[in-house]
Amino acid sequence: MAKVQSSCDTCAYYSYDEDYECYMCDMDMDEDELIRFMTDSHYSCPYYRNGDEYAVVRRQM
């Protein structure tokens, strides 16, 4: 079974936290945004930024 990839997996703000030993979002969301993000499966994160550094290079080729 393949793992479903979420938009967080490709976000530039999604990074590994060595203190908690897991991946976490580095954006500082307020409480309302966080609840909406956690409960609504169709919510589109306003802070999402593609973390693929090579996307620009591929477009230029």
Secondary structure by P-SEA (a helix, b strand, c coil): cbbbbccccccccbbbbccccbbbbcccccaaaaaaaacccccccccccccccaaaaaaac
